[in-house]
Amino acid sequence: MTTQPGTEAATGQPQPENLLGASVWQQELYDSLVDHMANEHEIIEDYARFAEETSSATVRYLVNLIVDDERRHHRVLAELANTVRAEATLEEREPRAPFLDVHADPDLLKATQRFLDAEQTDRDELRNLYRQASGAGGSELEAFMISMLRSDTDRHIRILRFIAKLVRRSPLR
């Protein structure tokens, strides 16, 4: 897949192109990220239109939560594509995901553990809130929303555990 270099400026997003200096793996990953972004862009627009057109405030609210997540996914994909491009071509592209620069830092590990403890406490509290919301008198929507928050908290815990792993395994001092 190829397009003319410089088409990124028109859209603000990475565009398909042959990356000068890229390995086969880098080119394939870049192409896959850009293709996925194009597909996501279309579905984001469809979701947004669906949310706008529905007569249900509940559906609109829930679909807009999806739109927010999909826009974040799209941003992350663009940052990853720019990172692959920067690694392959040695040209700086922003915004991009940072290069791995985590140091073996006891203060960073301590702060990460503090946040991890807070997220685990939050998960326990959300579990109790879910029980309350799904009990007598609670609505399905409230219980569902709390379960979604628990999913977010689980994702935060995964991120923090990954940070802790990077800190512990870092060769950088």
FIROMAR-124902 format. One record per atom (N, C-alpha, C): residue in three letters; x, y, z; atom name; residue number from 0. Coordinates in Angstrom, 3 decimals, padded with zeros to 6 digits, m for minus. Layout:
# FIROMAR-124902
R  type      east     north        up  atom  seq
R   ALA         X         Y         Z    CA  NUM
...
***
This chain:
# FIROMAR-124902
R  type      east     north        up  atom  seq
R   MET   000.833  m001.160   000.000     N    0
R   MET   000.000   000.000   000.000    CA    0
R   MET   000.888   001.236   000.000     C    0
R   THR   000.664   002.160  m000.938     N    1
R   THR   001.476   003.362  m001.003    CA    1
R   THR   000.641   004.569  m001.356     C    1
R   THR   001.014   005.672  m000.772     N    2
R   THR   000.472   006.961  m001.164    CA    2
R   THR   001.647   007.916  m001.160     C    2
R   GLN   001.394   009.102  m001.607     N    3
R   GLN   002.451   010.094  m001.626    CA    3
R   GLN   002.780   010.538  m000.211     C    3
R   PRO   004.071   010.666   000.116     N    4
R   PRO   004.438   011.221   001.407    CA    4
R   PRO   003.860   012.623   001.533     C    4
R   GLY   003.569   013.012   002.751     N    5
R   GLY   003.052   014.350   002.986    CA    5
R   GLY   001.538   014.403   003.064     C    5
R   THR   000.842   013.308   002.758     N    6
R   THR  m000.608   013.339   002.847    CA    6
R   THR  m001.066   013.396   004.291     C    6
R   GLU  m000.175   013.106   005.214     N    7
R   GLU  m000.509   013.168   006.635    CA    7
R   GLU  m000.938   014.576   007.033     C    7
R   ALA  m000.308   015.587   006.451     N    8
R   ALA  m000.593   016.969   006.826    CA    8
R   ALA  m002.050   017.332   006.569     C    8
R   ALA  m002.628   016.781   005.527     N    9
R   ALA  m004.009   017.120   005.195    CA    9
R   ALA  m004.999   016.556   006.207     C    9
R   THR  m004.724   015.384   006.743     N   10
R   THR  m005.681   014.738   007.637    CA   10
R   THR  m005.254   014.773   009.098     C   10
R   GLY  m003.971   015.017   009.351     N   11
R   GLY  m003.475   014.977   010.721    CA   11
R   GLY  m003.239   013.569   011.227     C   11
R   GLN  m003.451   012.573   010.391     N   12
R   GLN  m003.305   011.172   010.780    CA   12
R   GLN  m002.271   010.506   009.884     C   12
R   PRO  m001.568   009.492   010.413     N   13
R   PRO  m000.646   008.737   009.560    CA   13
R   PRO  m001.397   008.150   008.366     C   13
R   GLN  m000.737   008.169   007.225     N   14
R   GLN  m001.331   007.671   005.996    CA   14
R   GLN  m000.492   006.513   005.470     C   14
R   PRO  m001.094   005.631   004.657     N   15
R   PRO  m000.329   004.538   004.067    CA   15
R   PRO   000.809   005.091   003.220     C   15
R   GLU   001.976   004.523   003.396     N   16
R   GLU   003.126   004.903   002.573    CA   16
R   GLU   004.236   003.876   002.779     C   16
R   ASN   005.134   003.812   001.817     N   17
R   ASN   006.324   002.986   001.972    CA   17
R   ASN   007.291   003.747   002.863     C   17
R   LEU   007.685   003.127   003.963     N   18
R   LEU   008.582   003.768   004.910    CA   18
R   LEU   010.026   003.498   004.498     C   18
R   LEU   010.733   004.523   004.123     N   19
R   LEU   012.124   004.399   003.718    CA   19
R   LEU   012.957   003.913   004.898     C   19
R   GLY   013.627   002.788   004.730     N   20
R   GLY   014.474   002.238   005.782    CA   20
R   GLY   013.778   001.250   006.696     C   20
R   ALA   012.494   001.010   006.473     N   21
R   ALA   011.740   000.101   007.343    CA   21
R   ALA   012.069  m001.349   007.037     C   21
R   SER   012.099  m002.153   008.089     N   22
R   SER   012.186  m003.597   007.897    CA   22
R   SER   010.834  m004.084   007.390     C   22
R   VAL   010.783  m005.305   006.917     N   23
R   VAL   009.516  m005.878   006.466    CA   23
R   VAL   008.511  m005.854   007.615     C   23
R   TRP   008.962  m006.238   008.808     N   24
R   TRP   008.086  m006.259   009.978    CA   24
R   TRP   007.548  m004.864   010.299     C   24
R   GLN   008.418  m003.850   010.273     N   25
R   GLN   007.975  m002.484   010.559    CA   25
R   GLN   006.967  m002.006   009.527     C   25
R   GLN   007.229  m002.286   008.248     N   26
R   GLN   006.308  m001.854   007.200    CA   26
R   GLN   004.958  m002.540   007.347     C   26
R   GLU   004.965  m003.837   007.616     N   27
R   GLU   003.701  m004.565   007.769    CA   27
R   GLU   002.928  m004.073   008.985     C   27
R   LEU   003.622  m003.834   010.084     N   28
R   LEU   002.949  m003.327   011.282    CA   28
R   LEU   002.380  m001.941   011.028     C   28
R   TYR   003.164  m001.083   010.410     N   29
R   TYR   002.696   000.271   010.092    CA   29
R   TYR   001.450   000.206   009.208     C   29
R   ASP   001.510  m000.598   008.144     N   30
R   ASP   000.358  m000.726   007.236    CA   30
R   ASP  m000.874  m001.236   007.981     C   30
R   SER  m000.684  m002.218   008.857     N   31
R   SER  m001.813  m002.775   009.612    CA   31
R   SER  m002.412  m001.734   010.551     C   31
R   LEU  m001.569  m000.953   011.210     N   32
R   LEU  m002.060   000.095   012.111    CA   32
R   LEU  m002.849   001.145   011.335     C   32
R   VAL  m002.318   001.574   010.199     N   33
R   VAL  m002.996   002.587   009.386    CA   33
R   VAL  m004.317   002.045   008.838     C   33
R   ASP  m004.326   000.793   008.379     N   34
R   ASP  m005.568   000.176   007.891    CA   34
R   ASP  m006.611   000.112   009.004     C   34
R   HIS  m006.167  m000.305   010.191     N   35
R   HIS  m007.101  m000.416   011.316    CA   35
R   HIS  m007.657   000.960   011.679     C   35
R   MET  m006.801   001.975   011.638     N   36
R   MET  m007.273   003.337   011.922    CA   36
R   MET  m008.349   003.767   010.932     C   36
R   ALA  m008.138   003.462   009.664     N   37
R   ALA  m009.123   003.843   008.643    CA   37
R   ALA  m010.455   003.160   008.918     C   37
R   ASN  m010.395   001.872   009.279     N   38
R   ASN  m011.624   001.144   009.594    CA   38
R   ASN  m012.291   001.717   010.835     C   38
R   GLU  m011.501   002.036   011.859     N   39
R   GLU  m012.063   002.596   013.082    CA   39
R   GLU  m012.683   003.960   012.832     C   39
R   HIS  m012.045   004.763   011.988     N   40
R   HIS  m012.577   006.098   011.711    CA   40
R   HIS  m014.004   006.000   011.165     C   40
R   GLU  m014.203   005.056   010.270     N   41
R   GLU  m015.526   004.879   009.674    CA   41
R   GLU  m016.554   004.457   010.725     C   41
R   ILE  m016.188   003.516   011.587     N   42
R   ILE  m017.143   003.040   012.588    CA   42
R   ILE  m017.415   004.118   013.643     C   42
R   ILE  m016.412   004.932   013.954     N   43
R   ILE  m016.621   006.031   014.903    CA   43
R   ILE  m017.682   006.981   014.356     C   43
R   GLU  m017.562   007.300   013.090     N   44
R   GLU  m018.552   008.185   012.464    CA   44
R   GLU  m019.939   007.544   012.481     C   44
R   ASP  m020.016   006.251   012.220     N   45
R   ASP  m021.298   005.549   012.253    CA   45
R   ASP  m021.901   005.561   013.659     C   45
R   TYR  m021.062   005.284   014.660     N   46
R   TYR  m021.542   005.330   016.052    CA   46
R   TYR  m022.055   006.722   016.409     C   46
R   ALA  m021.296   007.740   016.062     N   47
R   ALA  m021.687   009.113   016.401    CA   47
R   ALA  m023.017   009.479   015.750     C   47
R   ARG  m023.172   009.077   014.506     N   48
R   ARG  m024.431   009.350   013.794    CA   48
R   ARG  m025.593   008.593   014.460     C   48
R   PHE  m025.336   007.331   014.822     N   49
R   PHE  m026.351   006.516   015.505    CA   49
R   PHE  m026.769   007.173   016.819     C   49
R   ALA  m025.799   007.632   017.591     N   50
R   ALA  m026.102   008.283   018.876    CA   50
R   ALA  m026.915   009.547   018.653     C   50
R   GLU  m026.583   010.281   017.611     N   51
R   GLU  m027.275   011.526   017.310    CA   51
R   GLU  m028.724   011.282   016.880     C   51
R   GLU  m028.943   010.186   016.152     N   52
R   GLU  m030.249   009.941   015.554    CA   52
R   GLU  m031.209   009.178   016.448     C   52
R   THR  m030.711   008.487   017.473     N   53
R   THR  m031.609   007.688   018.306    CA   53
R   THR  m032.513   008.586   019.150     C   53
R   SER  m033.701   008.108   019.387     N   54
R   SER  m034.628   008.864   020.235    CA   54
R   SER  m034.454   008.503   021.706     C   54
R   SER  m033.674   007.484   021.987     N   55
R   SER  m033.479   007.025   023.357    CA   55
R   SER  m032.286   007.728   024.006     C   55
R   ALA  m032.533   008.428   025.092     N   56
R   ALA  m031.455   009.079   025.832    CA   56
R   ALA  m030.486   008.039   026.405     C   56
R   THR  m031.018   006.892   026.799     N   57
R   THR  m030.168   005.824   027.342    CA   57
R   THR  m029.221   005.296   026.285     C   57
R   VAL  m029.756   004.983   025.112     N   58
R   VAL  m028.918   004.475   024.024    CA   58
R   VAL  m027.895   005.538   023.620     C   58
R   ARG  m028.323   006.783   023.526     N   59
R   ARG  m027.412   007.872   023.157    CA   59
R   ARG  m026.258   007.952   024.159     C   59
R   TYR  m026.571   007.894   025.440     N   60
R   TYR  m025.559   007.962   026.491    CA   60
R   TYR  m024.568   006.809   026.365     C   60
R   LEU  m025.085   005.584   026.233     N   61
R   LEU  m024.232   004.401   026.153    CA   61
R   LEU  m023.379   004.391   024.880     C   61
R   VAL  m023.973   004.756   023.753     N   62
R   VAL  m023.228   004.772   022.492    CA   62
R   VAL  m022.161   005.871   022.524     C   62
R   ASN  m022.449   006.987   023.162     N   63
R   ASN  m021.430   008.029   023.280    CA   63
R   ASN  m020.255   007.577   024.143     C   63
R   LEU  m020.487   006.689   025.098     N   64
R   LEU  m019.372   006.097   025.849    CA   64
R   LEU  m018.484   005.281   024.905     C   64
R   ILE  m019.130   004.559   023.987     N   65
R   ILE  m018.374   003.796   022.994    CA   65
R   ILE  m017.586   004.743   022.094     C   65
R   VAL  m018.229   005.817   021.656     N   66
R   VAL  m017.560   006.792   020.791    CA   66
R   VAL  m016.310   007.336   021.482     C   66
R   ASP  m016.433   007.679   022.769     N   67
R   ASP  m015.271   008.180   023.514    CA   67
R   ASP  m014.139   007.153   023.519     C   67
R   ASP  m014.477   005.892   023.791     N   68
R   ASP  m013.461   004.829   023.797    CA   68
R   ASP  m012.843   004.658   022.415     C   68
R   GLU  m013.668   004.646   021.386     N   69
R   GLU  m013.171   004.456   020.025    CA   69
R   GLU  m012.263   005.606   019.604     C   69
R   ARG  m012.578   006.813   020.011     N   70
R   ARG  m011.708   007.962   019.691    CA   70
R   ARG  m010.360   007.820   020.402     C   70
R   ARG  m010.376   007.329   021.631     N   71
R   ARG  m009.123   007.087   022.349    CA   71
R   ARG  m008.331   005.984   021.634     C   71
R   HIS  m009.019   004.920   021.220     N   72
R   HIS  m008.354   003.844   020.470    CA   72
R   HIS  m007.699   004.403   019.206     C   72
R   HIS  m008.433   005.249   018.504     N   73
R   HIS  m007.936   005.844   017.263    CA   73
R   HIS  m006.674   006.669   017.541     C   73
R   ARG  m006.693   007.456   018.607     N   74
R   ARG  m005.534   008.271   018.989    CA   74
R   ARG  m004.332   007.383   019.306     C   74
R   VAL  m004.559   006.308   020.062     N   75
R   VAL  m003.467   005.397   020.421    CA   75
R   VAL  m002.904   004.718   019.170     C   75
R   LEU  m003.769   004.297   018.264     N   76
R   LEU  m003.298   003.689   017.011    CA   76
R   LEU  m002.439   004.670   016.214     C   76
R   ALA  m002.853   005.932   016.151     N   77
R   ALA  m002.067   006.950   015.442    CA   77
R   ALA  m000.714   007.136   016.109     C   77
R   GLU  m000.701   007.158   017.431     N   78
R   GLU   000.567   007.308   018.155    CA   78
R   GLU   001.478   006.103   017.911     C   78
R   LEU   000.902   004.903   017.890     N   79
R   LEU   001.699   003.709   017.616    CA   79
R   LEU   002.241   003.725   016.186     C   79
R   ALA   001.403   004.117   015.230     N   80
R   ALA   001.858   004.200   013.833    CA   80
R   ALA   002.990   005.217   013.707     C   80
R   ASN   002.860   006.356   014.364     N   81
R   ASN   003.924   007.361   014.317    CA   81
R   ASN   005.202   006.861   014.980     C   81
R   THR   005.069   006.038   016.020     N   82
R   THR   006.240   005.463   016.681    CA   82
R   THR   006.967   004.503   015.748     C   82
R   VAL   006.208   003.622   015.099     N   83
R   VAL   006.816   002.680   014.149    CA   83
R   VAL   007.492   003.460   013.030     C   83
R   ARG   006.816   004.479   012.535     N   84
R   ARG   007.370   005.303   011.455    CA   84
R   ARG   008.661   005.981   011.900     C   84
R   ALA   008.670   006.548   013.098     N   85
R   ALA   009.864   007.225   013.615    CA   85
R   ALA   011.020   006.242   013.800     C   85
R   GLU   010.714   005.047   014.292     N   86
R   GLU   011.766   004.035   014.466    CA   86
R   GLU   012.356   003.619   013.123     C   86
R   ALA   011.505   003.489   012.112     N   87
R   ALA   011.954   003.003   010.805    CA   87
R   ALA   012.702   004.068   010.017     C   87
R   THR   012.204   005.289   010.043     N   88
R   THR   012.748   006.331   009.172    CA   88
R   THR   013.709   007.277   009.881     C   88
R   LEU   013.768   007.178   011.210     N   89
R   LEU   014.574   008.072   012.046    CA   89
R   LEU   014.135   009.524   011.917     C   89
R   GLU   012.886   009.726   011.500     N   90
R   GLU   012.278   011.055   011.439    CA   90
R   GLU   011.318   011.176   012.610     C   90
R   GLU   011.376   012.265   013.318     N   91
R   GLU   010.480   012.456   014.449    CA   91
R   GLU   009.070   012.717   013.936     C   91
R   ARG   008.115   011.992   014.490     N   92
R   ARG   006.701   012.178   014.165    CA   92
R   ARG   005.939   012.295   015.470     C   92
R   GLU   005.118   013.306   015.570     N   93
R   GLU   004.296   013.506   016.761    CA   93
R   GLU   002.837   013.548   016.341     C   93
R   PRO   001.940   013.170   017.175     N   94
R   PRO   002.195   012.554   018.481    CA   94
R   PRO   002.568   011.089   018.296     C   94
R   ARG   003.346   010.580   019.201     N   95
R   ARG   003.737   009.179   019.137    CA   95
R   ARG   003.827   008.629   020.551     C   95
R   ALA   003.795   007.304   020.630     N   96
R   ALA   004.026   006.646   021.911    CA   96
R   ALA   005.502   006.831   022.238     C   96
R   PRO   005.836   007.009   023.494     N   97
R   PRO   007.252   007.223   023.830    CA   97
R   PRO   008.064   005.946   023.653     C   97
R   PHE   009.349   006.134   023.450     N   98
R   PHE   010.254   004.991   023.453    CA   98
R   PHE   010.417   004.561   024.905     C   98
R   LEU   010.675   003.306   025.117     N   99
R   LEU   010.776   002.753   026.464    CA   99
R   LEU   011.950   003.396   027.208     C   99
R   ASP   011.634   004.102   028.293     N  100
R   ASP   012.662   004.824   029.044    CA  100
R   ASP   012.497   004.670   030.559     C  100
R   VAL   011.918   003.569   030.991     N  101
R   VAL   011.643   003.358   032.406    CA  101
R   VAL   012.935   002.952   033.113     C  101
R   HIS   013.223   003.647   034.210     N  102
R   HIS   014.414   003.362   035.011    CA  102
R   HIS   014.041   002.526   036.224     C  102
R   ALA   015.001   001.785   036.722     N  103
R   ALA   014.834   001.042   037.977    CA  103
R   ALA   014.883   002.067   039.105     C  103
R   ASP   013.734   002.592   039.454     N  104
R   ASP   013.632   003.696   040.412    CA  104
R   ASP   012.737   003.280   041.577     C  104
R   PRO   013.292   003.150   042.779     N  105
R   PRO   012.487   002.715   043.922    CA  105
R   PRO   011.317   003.662   044.231     C  105
R   ASP   011.500   004.964   044.003     N  106
R   ASP   010.408   005.907   044.252    CA  106
R   ASP   009.268   005.708   043.259     C  106
R   LEU   009.616   005.437   042.016     N  107
R   LEU   008.598   005.167   040.999    CA  107
R   LEU   007.848   003.884   041.327     C  107
R   LEU   008.567   002.876   041.756     N  108
R   LEU   007.942   001.606   042.129    CA  108
R   LEU   007.009   001.801   043.330     C  108
R   LYS   007.434   002.593   044.290     N  109
R   LYS   006.622   002.872   045.482    CA  109
R   LYS   005.336   003.628   045.103     C  109
R   ALA   005.473   004.637   044.250     N  110
R   ALA   004.292   005.394   043.808    CA  110
R   ALA   003.347   004.495   043.017     C  110
R   THR   003.906   003.655   042.160     N  111
R   THR   003.084   002.730   041.374    CA  111
R   THR   002.321   001.797   042.299     C  111
R   GLN   002.973   001.296   043.324     N  112
R   GLN   002.315   000.399   044.273    CA  112
R   GLN   001.197   001.117   045.022     C  112
R   ARG   001.428   002.390   045.359     N  113
R   ARG   000.386   003.177   046.044    CA  113
R   ARG  m000.850   003.303   045.154     C  113
R   PHE  m000.645   003.599   043.878     N  114
R   PHE  m001.776   003.705   042.953    CA  114
R   PHE  m002.439   002.342   042.739     C  114
R   LEU  m001.643   001.305   042.673     N  115
R   LEU  m002.185  m000.045   042.519    CA  115
R   LEU  m003.064  m000.408   043.710     C  115
R   ASP  m002.609  m000.094   044.911     N  116
R   ASP  m003.414  m000.340   046.111    CA  116
R   ASP  m004.728   000.437   046.058     C  116
R   ALA  m004.662   001.696   045.608     N  117
R   ALA  m005.874   002.524   045.512    CA  117
R   ALA  m006.847   001.939   044.490     C  117
R   GLU  m006.341   001.478   043.359     N  118
R   GLU  m007.208   000.894   042.329    CA  118
R   GLU  m007.833  m000.414   042.816     C  118
R   GLN  m007.081  m001.204   043.556     N  119
R   GLN  m007.631  m002.455   044.085    CA  119
R   GLN  m008.710  m002.178   045.131     C  119
R   THR  m008.513  m001.144   045.939     N  120
R   THR  m009.552  m000.732   046.887    CA  120
R   THR  m010.788  m000.256   046.125     C  120
R   ASP  m010.570   000.525   045.070     N  121
R   ASP  m011.667   001.008   044.236    CA  121
R   ASP  m012.432  m000.159   043.627     C  121
R   ARG  m011.719  m001.174   043.162     N  122
R   ARG  m012.375  m002.350   042.578    CA  122
R   ARG  m013.266  m003.034   043.609     C  122
R   ASP  m012.778  m003.160   044.850     N  123
R   ASP  m013.587  m003.764   045.917    CA  123
R   ASP  m014.832  m002.927   046.202     C  123
R   GLU  m014.664  m001.609   046.243     N  124
R   GLU  m015.810  m000.721   046.486    CA  124
R   GLU  m016.821  m000.812   045.351     C  124
R   LEU  m016.329  m000.888   044.126     N  125
R   LEU  m017.232  m001.016   042.983    CA  125
R   LEU  m017.966  m002.352   043.000     C  125
R   ARG  m017.301  m003.399   043.468     N  126
R   ARG  m017.962  m004.705   043.595    CA  126
R   ARG  m019.152  m004.576   044.559     C  126
R   ASN  m018.942  m003.878   045.682     N  127
R   ASN  m020.032  m003.677   046.646    CA  127
R   ASN  m021.131  m002.797   046.062     C  127
R   LEU  m020.744  m001.749   045.342     N  128
R   LEU  m021.752  m000.888   044.700    CA  128
R   LEU  m022.565  m001.675   043.680     C  128
R   TYR  m021.913  m002.562   042.957     N  129
R   TYR  m022.612  m003.388   041.973    CA  129
R   TYR  m023.667  m004.246   042.660     C  129
R   ARG  m023.286  m004.846   043.779     N  130
R   ARG  m024.251  m005.666   044.526    CA  130
R   ARG  m025.445  m004.825   044.960     C  130
R   GLN  m025.171  m003.619   045.435     N  131
R   GLN  m026.258  m002.731   045.844    CA  131
R   GLN  m027.147  m002.368   044.663     C  131
R   ALA  m026.526  m001.997   043.562     N  132
R   ALA  m027.285  m001.546   042.400    CA  132
R   ALA  m028.080  m002.671   041.753     C  132
R   SER  m027.559  m003.894   041.817     N  133
R   SER  m028.269  m004.994   041.176    CA  133
R   SER  m029.246  m005.669   042.137     C  133
R   GLY  m029.282  m005.222   043.381     N  134
R   GLY  m030.230  m005.770   044.348    CA  134
R   GLY  m031.602  m005.172   044.159     C  134
R   ALA  m032.456  m005.440   045.104     N  135
R   ALA  m033.835  m004.944   045.055    CA  135
R   ALA  m033.846  m003.425   044.920     C  135
R   GLY  m034.571  m002.946   043.948     N  136
R   GLY  m034.728  m001.514   043.762    CA  136
R   GLY  m033.717  m000.892   042.814     C  136
R   GLY  m032.642  m001.582   042.528     N  137
R   GLY  m031.644  m001.038   041.608    CA  137
R   GLY  m032.068  m001.239   040.171     C  137
R   SER  m031.550  m000.394   039.297     N  138
R   SER  m031.900  m000.544   037.879    CA  138
R   SER  m030.804  m001.313   037.152     C  138
R   GLU  m031.196  m001.912   036.055     N  139
R   GLU  m030.230  m002.628   035.219    CA  139
R   GLU  m029.148  m001.686   034.707     C  139
R   LEU  m029.542  m000.473   034.358     N  140
R   LEU  m028.586   000.487   033.827    CA  140
R   LEU  m027.537   000.839   034.881     C  140
R   GLU  m027.960   001.087   036.107     N  141
R   GLU  m027.004   001.421   037.166    CA  141
R   GLU  m026.018   000.281   037.384     C  141
R   ALA  m026.517  m000.943   037.457     N  142
R   ALA  m025.644  m002.099   037.655    CA  142
R   ALA  m024.685  m002.243   036.469     C  142
R   PHE  m025.189  m002.058   035.259     N  143
R   PHE  m024.349  m002.162   034.076    CA  143
R   PHE  m023.249  m001.109   034.092     C  143
R   MET  m023.605   000.131   034.413     N  144
R   MET  m022.618   001.213   034.431    CA  144
R   MET  m021.533   000.948   035.476     C  144
R   ILE  m021.914   000.444   036.617     N  145
R   ILE  m020.927   000.128   037.653    CA  145
R   ILE  m020.028  m001.012   037.192     C  145
R   SER  m020.586  m001.991   036.480     N  146
R   SER  m019.741  m003.075   035.952    CA  146
R   SER  m018.756  m002.529   034.918     C  146
R   MET  m019.159  m001.530   034.156     N  147
R   MET  m018.248  m000.894   033.195    CA  147
R   MET  m017.114  m000.174   033.930     C  147
R   LEU  m017.454   000.492   035.017     N  148
R   LEU  m016.419   001.162   035.815    CA  148
R   LEU  m015.437   000.141   036.385     C  148
R   ARG  m015.958  m001.011   036.790     N  149
R   ARG  m015.064  m002.078   037.285    CA  149
R   ARG  m014.127  m002.544   036.176     C  149
R   SER  m014.622  m002.630   034.965     N  150
R   SER  m013.759  m003.001   033.835    CA  150
R   SER  m012.649  m001.967   033.626     C  150
R   ASP  m013.003  m000.689   033.735     N  151
R   ASP  m011.990   000.365   033.627    CA  151
R   ASP  m010.947   000.223   034.734     C  151
R   THR  m011.412  m000.044   035.948     N  152
R   THR  m010.495  m000.207   037.075    CA  152
R   THR  m009.573  m001.400   036.843     C  152
R   ASP  m010.109  m002.490   036.320     N  153
R   ASP  m009.265  m003.643   036.001    CA  153
R   ASP  m008.199  m003.278   034.964     C  153
R   ARG  m008.553  m002.435   034.006     N  154
R   ARG  m007.584  m001.982   032.997    CA  154
R   ARG  m006.513  m001.117   033.659     C  154
R   HIS  m006.921  m000.255   034.577     N  155
R   HIS  m005.943   000.571   035.300    CA  155
R   HIS  m004.967  m000.313   036.077     C  155
R   ILE  m005.485  m001.363   036.686     N  156
R   ILE  m004.640  m002.291   037.443    CA  156
R   ILE  m003.640  m002.975   036.504     C  156
R   ARG  m004.094  m003.388   035.332     N  157
R   ARG  m003.180  m004.003   034.348    CA  157
R   ARG  m002.074  m003.033   033.946     C  157
R   ILE  m002.439  m001.763   033.719     N  158
R   ILE  m001.447  m000.753   033.340    CA  158
R   ILE  m000.419  m000.580   034.459     C  158
R   LEU  m000.899  m000.456   035.690     N  159
R   LEU   000.014  m000.251   036.824    CA  159
R   LEU   000.912  m001.460   037.049     C  159
R   ARG   000.377  m002.657   036.879     N  160
R   ARG   001.212  m003.859   037.002    CA  160
R   ARG   002.280  m003.892   035.911     C  160
R   PHE   001.917  m003.443   034.725     N  161
R   PHE   002.883  m003.381   033.637    CA  161
R   PHE   003.991  m002.370   033.959     C  161
R   ILE   003.616  m001.212   034.498     N  162
R   ILE   004.611  m000.215   034.899    CA  162
R   ILE   005.549  m000.806   035.944     C  162
R   ALA   004.975  m001.476   036.955     N  163
R   ALA   005.804  m002.078   038.007    CA  163
R   ALA   006.767  m003.107   037.414     C  163
R   LYS   006.293  m003.902   036.464     N  164
R   LYS   007.156  m004.894   035.810    CA  164
R   LYS   008.300  m004.204   035.068     C  164
R   LEU   007.984  m003.119   034.358     N  165
R   LEU   009.022  m002.384   033.637    CA  165
R   LEU   010.069  m001.821   034.593     C  165
R   VAL   009.615  m001.272   035.699     N  166
R   VAL   010.547  m000.701   036.679    CA  166
R   VAL   011.444  m001.794   037.249     C  166
R   ARG   010.850  m002.912   037.633     N  167
R   ARG   011.624  m004.007   038.240    CA  167
R   ARG   012.639  m004.608   037.265     C  167
R   ARG   012.284  m004.690   035.987     N  168
R   ARG   013.135  m005.345   034.990    CA  168
R   ARG   014.052  m004.384   034.232     C  168
R   SER   013.966  m003.110   034.527     N  169
R   SER   014.723  m002.143   033.745    CA  169
R   SER   016.226  m002.291   033.953     C  169
R   PRO   016.967  m002.301   032.840     N  170
R   PRO   018.429  m002.297   032.955    CA  170
R   PRO   018.952  m000.869   033.194     C  170
R   LEU   018.073   000.129   033.045     N  171
R   LEU   018.474   001.518   033.229    CA  171
R   LEU   018.491   001.867   034.702     C  171
R   ARG   019.535   002.495   035.139     N  172
R   ARG   019.640   002.905   036.552    CA  172
R   ARG   019.633   004.386   036.655     C  172
***
